[in-house]
């Protein structure tokens, strides 16, 4: 989604995505050449296995709770918390029940 023709409106992040049984659901809120913003909803024990990304990212907890290991150090992320995911450092997302997060990735 480009912001070029976007209409400003207030949105509640908790309500933009619904959990789906045994699934990870995502919705791209902004996508452009310098980065993107994606909302994720993880059902129960669904998560993201360890991986790396070539860009820095910021994760913001929207609902629920998750363990987010970054470079071998475990962090607990809850609603309202944020965590930097540095480029090229292994990280994962391990929800503790239903969990929603906002991922802001910067490509520069």
C-alpha positions, 0 to 999 in steps of 0.5 A: 500500500502506497501512502500517495493517495491515502486518506488520513483516518484513525485506526485501532490496531487491535481491531484491524486484524483478527486471529485465525486458528493455527495461523499467522495473519499479516496486513501491510499498512504501508509499503514504499521504497524506504520501508514498510509497516506490517501488522501481524496476528499470531494465533496460540502457539504459532510464531516465526522461527529464527531468521535474519533480515537485511534491514533494521526493524522495530517491533511494537507489541499491540496485544498479548505477550511474546518471547522475542529472542534477538542474537541469543538474548530473550526479551518479553514483549507485551502490549505497548512495548517496543524492541529493536531488531538490528539488521543481520542479527538472528531473531524469532517471535514465540507468542505466549497465546494470541499475540499482535505486533506491528513491524516497522522495517526501514530499508536505509 
